[in-house]
């Protein structure tokens, strides 16, 4: 095990072929929302394509990143205008860092961090603002972001309402701040945004918005340190992770998190029970409400945006897992099951759920109600244990809303295709349309090493059916801790799954990017095809393996079919031929022989 | 361009952890069907898991492969019993090898090859035998293969009828030769099996059987030679390709094919128009019926098992593609469209379709009716051109059946998720339930470099809906010719998609493998988990990246969570605890507090 010193470098600079821009919603010149523009070849005769951008300041051109100083704080001014009080915060203890010996201690991130606490009576959470009819800056921000920076007039002019099947979602052509507010007030969407995370670029999670993806990072007891984790964060958001969960366990957990939080432009989620367990020496039966409560406050003060809380793992449900093929596979779920069973007591998370809400509300930490009893194999999918817990999560959702908190619900896991929709339908019903946040699901168990793919199938489907955020799975799932390359592979795989879901739902802007790629492909604008894709570097490298010369970047073929067999080239010849024929009106009749089939006049055909 | 000499070595030997076996159906000791058995750790207390095996003699232990001699001929004896006549065959011309100069000519495979031709009046094709009520050896073979070697009594004892949604398919618990015959007679399934391919291990393609996958190989004008192509074949079937299409173009095409055919245990498909085009110097408008007919006979004599024939690209449909974003993207389709348009004539493939049937029947070459107008982008999915052609393919299916031929139908392509099912439903209807054979479909266009995944999503779904065979897509799709690693990646990806489809359809044996993996996972039998998966080598390498020691192969954790956080380890502790509690009857009452939730007695819980 190597614990590394403080992080000192991360990947910066634009994605090749793109530039970062910031755009303000009409009437809000101070609210600057980031986008990525893909620059196209002049022959394209198209404006740059504007893309949603999760990568933060790291992809600005010529950016200087100082991890010690932390990121700029777009939310600081907004938060300053709200009724919060300052706090000196709790004292950091040796337990917070897993009792790391001093010589192995990663230093705390020195970026200045003022701790804020919300008050009773005044709105603190986005849910409370929404319920009070107040549109926050975060809501204005995410509306502009979801519109890809388009203004209403522009959106209505440019939009085609793509066909799609949205299963009774209510996706608008243009997202207004008021629509955002109403969705949050209804509990159908959340903006995970701790008031102690001013560096955040807000993002909305809900089924009437673009499908989001989460990437997990985190050291485990056997590998990796601080530098690696911060770079994994920056790397994951570079390729499109909308949120990042820090699932660290082991030593230095508090201090590594300080580096992550101060340098994270995306919402950060954690599973506080992991750290609580470290504080009691890894023995689950020593956990109690006090150590858990202390951990919630510690992490909330640091700025964590959402907590996975496994409060649905009730004592009475544990025996329902006894005959499963793979038992309990959620780490948090198994810890809590162990606690309940060894003490023969109801879960302290369940019993203290109201107290947990009170703490989380004060900082606007969103709930991600954990699915501690999710199936770990296709054999266990949709069983009594899983659905009993889901019903409890629905019950807890109402409690959290009453307390003013934002809530999303975690879902499985491992589910064969024919059982996926039942998960979504049941979740919508019993959890009152709170956003669903699923891991995969994996649609078969026979492909260790390829579970990013077995799960992308399920993820695309459940995203289509209504899941708001998809937790990625990397090729290393079930086998080991993902490295940098695995993180990228997982993120790209989930981006394409989320986008496939947006397309199928008929999201009004989704097809713009597909069509831009397809036009580039048909017009042999190879560089544009690479740059418009999710991973320009890999696409370019694959192409260049067999045709490395610059001249081939405008060639009207690739090595797959070669010049004589390129169907797209022949298609162009056909259009040219059709065009030539257009002048020969007499010949047009000859085309009509084809048994009553429609023949489009060649003048149109040549377009 | 490098043209290599004759192939001299290929990958041989068992997949790690497995052994090849041959098993005979009851009452047919001469019919030896290959399977792969995965050997499990003694602690598993399970028999070896028997798997479908496409890899041919290459994976026998200690096998000696002599490519010059060709493979053993399991079908030779069966074919000898039928009423065929010998033929000296047509004369191979310089055109057959693309006019390759003598010094660059790959030699012909010297394996002995007697050419057979079927007669009028007597059954030749599997379809004709089936219609005549005759069960062939091929039918007996594939029945045993589909059952994974189980006998009827054993199958009924062991089978659980897995839940599933099969969309009105009719998947039996146990496949009998008579069921195979009836499915072939109904046109719902085919066994592509040219009478000149005695080396074949027969395979059945139909929606009431296991979903199959095809891998494409083939040199293009800019890269690769004979040795590479034979190794790609062997490599593709090693990882599970059920059929292989040789899409070669360019020089040496006839002679390279001779090496492939004599060393292929799987059905080989081709697109004869590619070679025909080479014979006329690459100029589509010089194609005619005579050169095409000559090519059909040439390839049929060599033993090709199925031909893609783009006879549905009719003159009148071409203008329907004029306003598409990506025009015509099928190579064969674009060649024929070019021919039709430049001559202002109906397709000679359509006009000579009856003649084509007569030739293909004589050798039992199956039709794969090509979708020359398939969409090349999500924008063009399910459009008028695509569906007009599909209806024509349905009309041609009936003609081919009347002529005694076996038929399957090719399908798209690029289709967003919400438009996939309409493809399957329409194909079943207009093509009279002839097996569907689709390329993907890709569910989004934004991920060049990852199109094996964008398409695996669509492939798994359309396989579930009823597609009988899935044509793989590699990571290099749209970018370049796949290499060996890409072929493996494509095959594994499609195997998992096909298997996910089998699971969702409720195929009675499909879940056996998933459950075996899950049990191995839960019991920390790491080697078993690797070996039961689709790619033991990759799974093992991923695991060993962080935990390389032999001792870690039995460790009750991996580097993902580390020892303290392994949920499966905790699950075992929970079961142990539950077991301990079982003796303390008095304590049982304490568990009942959980608000009316079911509590399973701990004695059951500990199982």
Boltz contact constraints between the chains, C-beta under 6 A:
constraints:
  - contact:
      token1: [A, 164]
      token2: [B, 418]
      max_distance: 6.0
  - contact:
      token1: [A, 165]
      token2: [B, 418]
      max_distance: 6.0
  - contact:
      token1: [A, 220]
      token2: [B, 561]
      max_distance: 6.0
  - contact:
      token1: [A, 220]
      token2: [B, 562]
      max_distance: 6.0
  - contact:
      token1: [A, 221]
      token2: [B, 562]
      max_distance: 6.0
  - contact:
      token1: [A, 222]
      token2: [B, 559]
      max_distance: 6.0
  - contact:
      token1: [A, 222]
      token2: [B, 562]
      max_distance: 6.0
  - contact:
      token1: [A, 223]
      token2: [B, 546]
      max_distance: 6.0
  - contact:
      token1: [A, 223]
      token2: [B, 559]
      max_distance: 6.0
  - contact:
      token1: [A, 249]
      token2: [B, 565]
      max_distance: 6.0
  - contact:
      token1: [A, 282]
      token2: [B, 564]
      max_distance: 6.0
  - contact:
      token1: [A, 314]
      token2: [B, 594]
      max_distance: 6.0
  - contact:
      token1: [A, 315]
      token2: [B, 594]
      max_distance: 6.0
  - contact:
      token1: [A, 316]
      token2: [B, 594]
      max_distance: 6.0
  - contact:
      token1: [A, 316]
      token2: [B, 597]
      max_distance: 6.0
  - contact:
      token1: [A, 316]
      token2: [B, 599]
      max_distance: 6.0
  - contact:
      token1: [A, 319]
      token2: [B, 599]
      max_distance: 6.0
  - contact:
      token1: [A, 319]
      token2: [B, 600]
      max_distance: 6.0
  - contact:
      token1: [A, 319]
      token2: [B, 605]
      max_distance: 6.0
  - contact:
      token1: [A, 322]
      token2: [B, 600]
      max_distance: 6.0
  - contact:
      token1: [A, 322]
      token2: [B, 605]
      max_distance: 6.0
  - contact:
      token1: [A, 325]
      token2: [B, 518]
      max_distance: 6.0
  - contact:
      token1: [A, 326]
      token2: [B, 518]
      max_distance: 6.0
  - contact:
      token1: [A, 326]
      token2: [B, 522]
      max_distance: 6.0
  - contact:
      token1: [A, 327]
      token2: [B, 571]
      max_distance: 6.0
  - contact:
      token1: [A, 328]
      token2: [B, 567]
      max_distance: 6.0
  - contact:
      token1: [A, 328]
      token2: [B, 571]
      max_distance: 6.0
  - contact:
      token1: [A, 329]
      token2: [B, 567]
      max_distance: 6.0
  - contact:
      token1: [A, 330]
      token2: [B, 567]
      max_distance: 6.0
  - contact:
      token1: [A, 331]
      token2: [B, 561]
      max_distance: 6.0
  - contact:
      token1: [A, 331]
      token2: [B, 565]
      max_distance: 6.0
  - contact:
      token1: [A, 331]
      token2: [B, 567]
      max_distance: 6.0
  - contact:
      token1: [A, 334]
      token2: [B, 567]
      max_distance: 6.0
  - contact:
      token1: [A, 334]
      token2: [B, 570]
      max_distance: 6.0
  - contact:
      token1: [A, 334]
      token2: [B, 571]
      max_distance: 6.0
  - contact:
      token1: [A, 337]
      token2: [B, 574]
      max_distance: 6.0
  - contact:
      token1: [A, 338]
      token2: [B, 570]
      max_distance: 6.0
  - contact:
      token1: [A, 338]
      token2: [B, 574]
      max_distance: 6.0
  - contact:
      token1: [A, 341]
      token2: [B, 574]
      max_distance: 6.0
  - contact:
      token1: [A, 341]
      token2: [B, 577]
      max_distance: 6.0
  - contact:
      token1: [A, 344]
      token2: [B, 590]
      max_distance: 6.0
  - contact:
      token1: [A, 377]
      token2: [B, 518]
      max_distance: 6.0
  - contact:
      token1: [A, 378]
      token2: [B, 514]
      max_distance: 6.0
  - contact:
      token1: [A, 379]
      token2: [B, 515]
      max_distance: 6.0
  - contact:
      token1: [A, 379]
      token2: [B, 518]
      max_distance: 6.0
  - contact:
      token1: [A, 416]
      token2: [B, 503]
      max_distance: 6.0
  - contact:
      token1: [A, 416]
      token2: [B, 504]
      max_distance: 6.0
  - contact:
      token1: [A, 417]
      token2: [B, 464]
      max_distance: 6.0
  - contact:
      token1: [A, 417]
      token2: [B, 500]
      max_distance: 6.0
  - contact:
      token1: [A, 417]
      token2: [B, 504]
      max_distance: 6.0
  - contact:
      token1: [A, 418]
      token2: [B, 164]
      max_distance: 6.0
  - contact:
      token1: [A, 418]
      token2: [B, 165]
      max_distance: 6.0
  - contact:
      token1: [A, 418]
      token2: [B, 504]
      max_distance: 6.0
  - contact:
      token1: [A, 443]
      token2: [B, 500]
      max_distance: 6.0
  - contact:
      token1: [A, 444]
      token2: [B, 496]
      max_distance: 6.0
  - contact:
      token1: [A, 444]
      token2: [B, 499]
      max_distance: 6.0
  - contact:
      token1: [A, 444]
      token2: [B, 500]
      max_distance: 6.0
  - contact:
      token1: [A, 444]
      token2: [B, 503]
      max_distance: 6.0
  - contact:
      token1: [A, 444]
      token2: [B, 514]
      max_distance: 6.0
  - contact:
      token1: [A, 445]
      token2: [B, 514]
      max_distance: 6.0
  - contact:
      token1: [A, 445]
      token2: [B, 517]
      max_distance: 6.0
  - contact:
      token1: [A, 445]
      token2: [B, 518]
      max_distance: 6.0
  - contact:
      token1: [A, 446]
      token2: [B, 499]
      max_distance: 6.0
  - contact:
      token1: [A, 446]
      token2: [B, 513]
      max_distance: 6.0
  - contact:
      token1: [A, 446]
      token2: [B, 514]
      max_distance: 6.0
  - contact:
      token1: [A, 446]
      token2: [B, 517]
      max_distance: 6.0
  - contact:
      token1: [A, 446]
      token2: [B, 533]
      max_distance: 6.0
  - contact:
      token1: [A, 446]
      token2: [B, 534]
      max_distance: 6.0
  - contact:
      token1: [A, 447]
      token2: [B, 496]
      max_distance: 6.0
  - contact:
      token1: [A, 447]
      token2: [B, 533]
      max_distance: 6.0
  - contact:
      token1: [A, 447]
      token2: [B, 534]
      max_distance: 6.0
  - contact:
      token1: [A, 448]
      token2: [B, 529]
      max_distance: 6.0
  - contact:
      token1: [A, 448]
      token2: [B, 533]
      max_distance: 6.0
  - contact:
      token1: [A, 448]
      token2: [B, 539]
      max_distance: 6.0
  - contact:
      token1: [A, 449]
      token2: [B, 535]
      max_distance: 6.0
  - contact:
      token1: [A, 449]
      token2: [B, 538]
      max_distance: 6.0
  - contact:
      token1: [A, 449]
      token2: [B, 539]
      max_distance: 6.0
  - contact:
      token1: [A, 449]
      token2: [B, 542]
      max_distance: 6.0
  - contact:
      token1: [A, 450]
      token2: [B, 492]
      max_distance: 6.0
  - contact:
      token1: [A, 450]
      token2: [B, 496]
      max_distance: 6.0
  - contact:
      token1: [A, 453]
      token2: [B, 453]
      max_distance: 6.0
  - contact:
      token1: [A, 453]
      token2: [B, 456]
      max_distance: 6.0
  - contact:
      token1: [A, 453]
      token2: [B, 493]
      max_distance: 6.0
  - contact:
      token1: [A, 454]
      token2: [B, 496]
      max_distance: 6.0
  - contact:
      token1: [A, 456]
      token2: [B, 453]
      max_distance: 6.0
  - contact:
      token1: [A, 457]
      token2: [B, 457]
      max_distance: 6.0
  - contact:
      token1: [A, 457]
      token2: [B, 460]
      max_distance: 6.0
  - contact:
      token1: [A, 457]
      token2: [B, 500]
      max_distance: 6.0
  - contact:
      token1: [A, 460]
      token2: [B, 457]
      max_distance: 6.0
  - contact:
      token1: [A, 464]
      token2: [B, 417]
      max_distance: 6.0
  - contact:
      token1: [A, 476]
      token2: [B, 542]
      max_distance: 6.0
  - contact:
      token1: [A, 479]
      token2: [B, 542]
      max_distance: 6.0
  - contact:
      token1: [A, 479]
      token2: [B, 543]
      max_distance: 6.0
  - contact:
      token1: [A, 480]
      token2: [B, 542]
      max_distance: 6.0
  - contact:
      token1: [A, 480]
      token2: [B, 543]
      max_distance: 6.0
  - contact:
      token1: [A, 480]
      token2: [B, 545]
      max_distance: 6.0
  - contact:
      token1: [A, 480]
      token2: [B, 546]
      max_distance: 6.0
  - contact:
      token1: [A, 480]
      token2: [B, 558]
      max_distance: 6.0
  - contact:
      token1: [A, 480]
      token2: [B, 559]
      max_distance: 6.0
  - contact:
      token1: [A, 480]
      token2: [B, 560]
      max_distance: 6.0
  - contact:
      token1: [A, 481]
      token2: [B, 546]
      max_distance: 6.0
  - contact:
      token1: [A, 481]
      token2: [B, 559]
      max_distance: 6.0
  - contact:
      token1: [A, 481]
      token2: [B, 560]
      max_distance: 6.0
  - contact:
      token1: [A, 492]
      token2: [B, 450]
      max_distance: 6.0
  - contact:
      token1: [A, 493]
      token2: [B, 453]
      max_distance: 6.0
  - contact:
      token1: [A, 496]
      token2: [B, 444]
      max_distance: 6.0
  - contact:
      token1: [A, 496]
      token2: [B, 447]
      max_distance: 6.0
  - contact:
      token1: [A, 496]
      token2: [B, 450]
      max_distance: 6.0
  - contact:
      token1: [A, 496]
      token2: [B, 454]
      max_distance: 6.0
  - contact:
      token1: [A, 499]
      token2: [B, 444]
      max_distance: 6.0
  - contact:
      token1: [A, 499]
      token2: [B, 446]
      max_distance: 6.0
  - contact:
      token1: [A, 500]
      token2: [B, 417]
      max_distance: 6.0
  - contact:
      token1: [A, 500]
      token2: [B, 443]
      max_distance: 6.0
  - contact:
      token1: [A, 500]
      token2: [B, 444]
      max_distance: 6.0
  - contact:
      token1: [A, 500]
      token2: [B, 457]
      max_distance: 6.0
  - contact:
      token1: [A, 503]
      token2: [B, 416]
      max_distance: 6.0
  - contact:
      token1: [A, 503]
      token2: [B, 444]
      max_distance: 6.0
  - contact:
      token1: [A, 504]
      token2: [B, 416]
      max_distance: 6.0
  - contact:
      token1: [A, 504]
      token2: [B, 417]
      max_distance: 6.0
  - contact:
      token1: [A, 504]
      token2: [B, 418]
      max_distance: 6.0
  - contact:
      token1: [A, 513]
      token2: [B, 446]
      max_distance: 6.0
  - contact:
      token1: [A, 514]
      token2: [B, 378]
      max_distance: 6.0
  - contact:
      token1: [A, 514]
      token2: [B, 444]
      max_distance: 6.0
  - contact:
      token1: [A, 514]
      token2: [B, 445]
      max_distance: 6.0
  - contact:
      token1: [A, 514]
      token2: [B, 446]
      max_distance: 6.0
  - contact:
      token1: [A, 515]
      token2: [B, 379]
      max_distance: 6.0
  - contact:
      token1: [A, 517]
      token2: [B, 445]
      max_distance: 6.0
  - contact:
      token1: [A, 517]
      token2: [B, 446]
      max_distance: 6.0
  - contact:
      token1: [A, 518]
      token2: [B, 325]
      max_distance: 6.0
  - contact:
      token1: [A, 518]
      token2: [B, 326]
      max_distance: 6.0
  - contact:
      token1: [A, 518]
      token2: [B, 377]
      max_distance: 6.0
  - contact:
      token1: [A, 518]
      token2: [B, 379]
      max_distance: 6.0
  - contact:
      token1: [A, 518]
      token2: [B, 445]
      max_distance: 6.0
  - contact:
      token1: [A, 522]
      token2: [B, 326]
      max_distance: 6.0
  - contact:
      token1: [A, 529]
      token2: [B, 448]
      max_distance: 6.0
  - contact:
      token1: [A, 533]
      token2: [B, 446]
      max_distance: 6.0
  - contact:
      token1: [A, 533]
      token2: [B, 447]
      max_distance: 6.0
  - contact:
      token1: [A, 533]
      token2: [B, 448]
      max_distance: 6.0
  - contact:
      token1: [A, 534]
      token2: [B, 446]
      max_distance: 6.0
  - contact:
      token1: [A, 534]
      token2: [B, 447]
      max_distance: 6.0
  - contact:
      token1: [A, 535]
      token2: [B, 449]
      max_distance: 6.0
  - contact:
      token1: [A, 538]
      token2: [B, 449]
      max_distance: 6.0
  - contact:
      token1: [A, 539]
      token2: [B, 448]
      max_distance: 6.0
  - contact:
      token1: [A, 539]
      token2: [B, 449]
      max_distance: 6.0
  - contact:
      token1: [A, 542]
      token2: [B, 449]
      max_distance: 6.0
  - contact:
      token1: [A, 542]
      token2: [B, 476]
      max_distance: 6.0
  - contact:
      token1: [A, 542]
      token2: [B, 479]
      max_distance: 6.0
  - contact:
      token1: [A, 542]
      token2: [B, 480]
      max_distance: 6.0
  - contact:
      token1: [A, 543]
      token2: [B, 479]
      max_distance: 6.0
  - contact:
      token1: [A, 543]
      token2: [B, 480]
      max_distance: 6.0
  - contact:
      token1: [A, 545]
      token2: [B, 480]
      max_distance: 6.0
  - contact:
      token1: [A, 546]
      token2: [B, 223]
      max_distance: 6.0
  - contact:
      token1: [A, 546]
      token2: [B, 480]
      max_distance: 6.0
  - contact:
      token1: [A, 546]
      token2: [B, 481]
      max_distance: 6.0
  - contact:
      token1: [A, 558]
      token2: [B, 480]
      max_distance: 6.0
  - contact:
      token1: [A, 559]
      token2: [B, 222]
      max_distance: 6.0
  - contact:
      token1: [A, 559]
      token2: [B, 223]
      max_distance: 6.0
  - contact:
      token1: [A, 559]
      token2: [B, 480]
      max_distance: 6.0
  - contact:
      token1: [A, 559]
      token2: [B, 481]
      max_distance: 6.0
  - contact:
      token1: [A, 560]
      token2: [B, 480]
      max_distance: 6.0
  - contact:
      token1: [A, 560]
      token2: [B, 481]
      max_distance: 6.0
  - contact:
      token1: [A, 561]
      token2: [B, 220]
      max_distance: 6.0
  - contact:
      token1: [A, 561]
      token2: [B, 331]
      max_distance: 6.0
  - contact:
      token1: [A, 562]
      token2: [B, 220]
      max_distance: 6.0
  - contact:
      token1: [A, 562]
      token2: [B, 221]
      max_distance: 6.0
  - contact:
      token1: [A, 562]
      token2: [B, 222]
      max_distance: 6.0
  - contact:
      token1: [A, 564]
      token2: [B, 282]
      max_distance: 6.0
  - contact:
      token1: [A, 565]
      token2: [B, 249]
      max_distance: 6.0
  - contact:
      token1: [A, 565]
      token2: [B, 331]
      max_distance: 6.0
  - contact:
      token1: [A, 567]
      token2: [B, 328]
      max_distance: 6.0
  - contact:
      token1: [A, 567]
      token2: [B, 329]
      max_distance: 6.0
  - contact:
      token1: [A, 567]
      token2: [B, 330]
      max_distance: 6.0
  - contact:
      token1: [A, 567]
      token2: [B, 331]
      max_distance: 6.0
  - contact:
      token1: [A, 567]
      token2: [B, 334]
      max_distance: 6.0
  - contact:
      token1: [A, 570]
      token2: [B, 334]
      max_distance: 6.0
  - contact:
      token1: [A, 570]
      token2: [B, 338]
      max_distance: 6.0
  - contact:
      token1: [A, 571]
      token2: [B, 327]
      max_distance: 6.0
  - contact:
      token1: [A, 571]
      token2: [B, 328]
      max_distance: 6.0
  - contact:
      token1: [A, 571]
      token2: [B, 334]
      max_distance: 6.0
  - contact:
      token1: [A, 574]
      token2: [B, 337]
      max_distance: 6.0
  - contact:
      token1: [A, 574]
      token2: [B, 338]
      max_distance: 6.0
  - contact:
      token1: [A, 574]
      token2: [B, 341]
      max_distance: 6.0
  - contact:
      token1: [A, 577]
      token2: [B, 341]
      max_distance: 6.0
  - contact:
      token1: [A, 590]
      token2: [B, 344]
      max_distance: 6.0
  - contact:
      token1: [A, 594]
      token2: [B, 314]
      max_distance: 6.0
  - contact:
      token1: [A, 594]
      token2: [B, 315]
      max_distance: 6.0
  - contact:
      token1: [A, 594]
      token2: [B, 316]
      max_distance: 6.0
  - contact:
      token1: [A, 597]
      token2: [B, 316]
      max_distance: 6.0
  - contact:
      token1: [A, 599]
      token2: [B, 319]
      max_distance: 6.0
  - contact:
      token1: [A, 600]
      token2: [B, 319]
      max_distance: 6.0
  - contact:
      token1: [A, 600]
      token2: [B, 322]
      max_distance: 6.0
  - contact:
      token1: [A, 605]
      token2: [B, 319]
      max_distance: 6.0
  - contact:
      token1: [A, 605]
      token2: [B, 322]
      max_distance: 6.0
